[in-house]
């Protein structure tokens, strides 16, 4: 039971920190879930998602490419441009 409580507290802390960076709640929750609650990976995903979104790429394509490329910016950008 203590271990589960600790995981919940970590999750809530990660959510709070990412929300304070200006990301939407739904996106934060989705990113944390996609990256097995790794705050660093979720934060990088959200940063790149916003960056590529600002470049005019479609959000669903960005998500797919970032997952396939493991959040590698250059590789993901190359894939998005080729689509």
C-alpha positions in Angstrom: 0.0 0.0 0.0 2.8 2.5 0.8 4.4 1.9 -2.6 1.2 2.7 -4.4 0.7 5.9 -2.3 4.3 7.0 -3.2 3.6 6.4 -6.9 0.4 8.4 -6.7 2.2 11.3 -5.0 5.0 11.2 -7.6 2.3 11.3 -10.4 0.5 14.2 -8.8 3.7 16.1 -8.3 4.7 15.5 -11.9 1.3 16.6 -13.1 1.5 19.8 -11.0 5.0 20.7 -12.3 4.0 20.1 -15.9 0.7 22.1 -15.6 2.7 25.0 -14.1 4.8 25.0 -17.3 1.6 25.8 -19.2 0.7 22.5 -20.7 -3.0 21.4 -20.9 -4.2 18.9 -18.3 -5.3 16.3 -20.8 -2.0 16.4 -22.6 -0.1 16.1 -19.4 -2.0 13.1 -18.3 -1.7 11.5 -21.7 2.1 12.1 -21.9 2.7 10.7 -18.4 0.7 7.6 -19.3 2.5 7.1 -22.6 5.9 7.3 -21.0 5.0 5.2 -18.0 4.9 8.2 -15.7 8.4 9.4 -16.5 8.2 13.1 -15.9 11.4 13.9 -17.9 10.2 11.9 -21.0 6.7 13.4 -20.7 8.1 16.9 -20.4 10.3 16.5 -23.5 7.4 15.0 -25.4 5.2 18.0 -24.5 7.9 20.5 -25.3 8.4 18.9 -28.8 4.7 18.6 -29.4 4.2 22.3 -28.8 7.3 23.2 -30.9 6.1 21.1 -33.9 2.5 22.3 -33.4 3.8 25.9 -33.7 5.5 24.8 -37.0 2.1 23.9 -38.4 2.2 20.1 -38.2 -0.9 18.1 -37.2 -1.0 17.1 -33.5 -2.0 13.4 -34.2 0.9 13.1 -36.6 3.3 14.7 -34.2 2.3 12.3 -31.4 2.7 9.3 -33.6 6.2 10.4 -34.9 7.5 11.4 -31.5 6.5 8.0 -30.1 8.1 6.2 -33.0 11.3 8.3 -32.8 11.6 8.1 -29.0 11.4 11.9 -28.7 14.4 12.5 -30.9 13.8 15.9 -32.3 15.8 15.8 -35.5 14.6 12.3 -36.5 11.0 13.3 -35.7 11.2 16.5 -37.7 12.6 14.6 -40.6 9.7 12.2 -40.5 7.1 15.0 -40.2 8.6 16.8 -43.2 8.5 13.6 -45.3 4.8 13.0 -44.5 
